[in-house]
Amino acid sequence: MLAYVLRRSAYGVVVVLGVLLFLFVLFFTVASPDDVARRALGEKALPEVIEQWKANHGYDRPLWPWQDFDDNMLFEHYRRMLTFDFGRSDADDVLIIDRLRQGAGPSLALTIPLFVVGITLGIVLSLFVAFFRETYIDRTGVFLCVLGMSVSILLYIVGAQYLIAKLLRWFPISGFDSDPAVIGRFLALPLVVGIASGVGGDVRFYRTVFIEETGRDYVRTARAKGAGEIRVMVHHVLRNALIPILTRVVLAIPFLFMGSLLLESFFGIPGLGAITVDAINGNDFSTLRTMVFIGALLFVAGQIATDVSYALVDPRVRLE
């Protein structure tokens, strides 16, 4: 297994280096350093002010190694990203690493409960629907899941803010306070919206997996031995369906750290998702490059963790 993990890690390094090259080409050839400076300072900024801004942010170097092998922006781009020295924001000169530290807490406070409750609720409801397969309960459940999947998350957000927050006044419309005494009131509404918008897709996926497993030979053997339907579903079907479940679950774990773009933006949660949206709106290319790079790292780590988890839950899987 160790050799496989090392080999996959080497492939992951190549992927990350490729992503960094793509980011550099995208941000510095489509938009030149002069364009970045003007967007940060304004179109009417004086030339000397633009040159000073470029020097402060390291944008005054040549782009490519063949222009200046010892001092160029491509090497500096790789050096900064790979050493996690992300520099300062193009928009307000704040250290990006400090902004990431500030945003990680609010993001995890939202995404971890959303992830745990969503996965648990999705599996439980899927087992319930699969238990009553080919009945009106199953058909009604599938209909509601498709209906829930067909509704945009924006409608969930606007509807919840209007009905639950404005009319019923159960929770604040938006905002965030890290005080443990009140943080639950600010997170309750985005959690409800996140779970409601995602549970339909989860139930549809897990139900399909469970129903496929119920037709296997080992399930018929368990029933022939006198095992009850509940025991068959929980102790046999669920355990043997862990691989497709893990594929969905483990790949979602790295993105917990990236936050939820829409939920954080609409509910005023100062997490990493909101930082990314603000960077897009404010033409903050340095912060946006950093967020894409971190997302690539987390995705590669998730892929490796998924493969390793296969071998841990299923002894038939061998990592060669």
CORNOR-V160683 format. One record per pair of residues at least 24 apart in sequence whose C-alpha atoms are under 8 Angstrom apart, sorted by the first residue. I is the first residue (numbers start at 1). J is the second residue. Records with the same first field share a line. If there is no record, write none. Layout:
I=J ; J
//
This chain:
1=318 ; 319 ; 320
3=320
4=319 ; 320
5=304 ; 308
8=304
9=304
12=300 ; 301
16=293 ; 296 ; 297 ; 300
19=293 ; 296
20=78 ; 293
23=289
24=74 ; 77
27=285
28=63
33=59 ; 60
36=90 ; 283 ; 285
39=283
40=90 ; 91 ; 283 ; 284
57=87 ; 88 ; 90
81=290 ; 293
86=286 ; 290
87=286
88=286 ; 287
89=284 ; 285 ; 286 ; 287
90=283 ; 284 ; 285 ; 286 ; 287
91=282 ; 283 ; 284
96=287
100=272
102=271
103=270 ; 271 ; 272 ; 275
104=257 ; 258 ; 259 ; 271 ; 272
105=271
106=178 ; 269 ; 270 ; 271
107=256 ; 257 ; 258 ; 259 ; 260 ; 264 ; 269 ; 270 ; 271 ; 272 ; 273
108=256 ; 257 ; 259
110=187 ; 190 ; 191 ; 259
111=256 ; 257 ; 259 ; 260
112=256
113=191
114=191 ; 194 ; 195
115=256
117=195
118=195 ; 198 ; 199
119=202 ; 249
121=199
122=199 ; 200 ; 202 ; 203 ; 206
123=202 ; 203 ; 206
125=203
126=203 ; 204 ; 206 ; 207 ; 210
127=206 ; 207 ; 210 ; 233
129=207
130=207 ; 210 ; 211
131=229 ; 230 ; 233
133=211
142=204
144=200
145=199 ; 200 ; 201 ; 203 ; 204
146=200 ; 201 ; 204
147=200
148=196 ; 197 ; 200
149=197 ; 198 ; 200 ; 201
151=197
152=197
153=193 ; 197
156=193 ; 196 ; 197
157=190 ; 193 ; 263 ; 266
160=189 ; 193
161=189
164=189
173=267
174=266 ; 267 ; 268 ; 269
175=267 ; 268 ; 269
176=268 ; 269 ; 270
190=263 ; 267
194=263
206=245
209=241 ; 244
210=237 ; 238 ; 241
213=237 ; 240 ; 241
242=313
243=310 ; 313 ; 314
246=306 ; 309 ; 310
247=306
250=302 ; 305 ; 306
251=299 ; 302 ; 303 ; 306
252=302
253=302
254=295 ; 298 ; 299 ; 301 ; 302
255=295 ; 298 ; 299
258=291 ; 295
//
